[in-house]
Amino acid sequence: MARIKTKIRKGDTVVVVTGRERGKSGKVLSVDTVNGKVFVEKLNMIKRHTKPNQKLRQGGILEREAPLAISNVMFLCPVTKKPTRLGVKRQEDGRRARLSKKSKEIVE
């Protein structure tokens, strides 16, 4: 399967640009590049009805995050506090660094 190329990583703060969660922001919990999905903390919550099992003695209704499409989220620039695109820039020591297109600052 082909992987979707993305500059968004686990731990980044992103803002949702389309859908019912539009305008909300949160931290990325995980990125699924094969399916093009991203899990964002406390966003796109679903209710999961689970039976009791060995791992979860108490069954019931659990709330957890559902995946969002990577195309529906944008990186939140820490300097300008606005959604921005990310670029890549070579540093003096030859390493690659992510660059905020709005503020021209290196983000990490």
Number of C-alpha atoms within 10 A of each C-alpha: 5 7 10 13 10 12 14 20 16 13 15 21 21 25 25 24 16 14 11 10 15 12 13 14 21 17 18 21 16 17 21 16 14 11 14 16 19 24 22 27 19 16 20 15 15 13 12 12 10 12 11 10 9 6 6 10 9 11 11 13 12 11 12 15 17 16 19 20 15 21 13 16 24 22 22 22 24 16 12 11 11 14 22 19 14 22 13 13 14 11 10 7 6 8 8 11 16 17 20 23 15 14 15 13 14 15 14 9
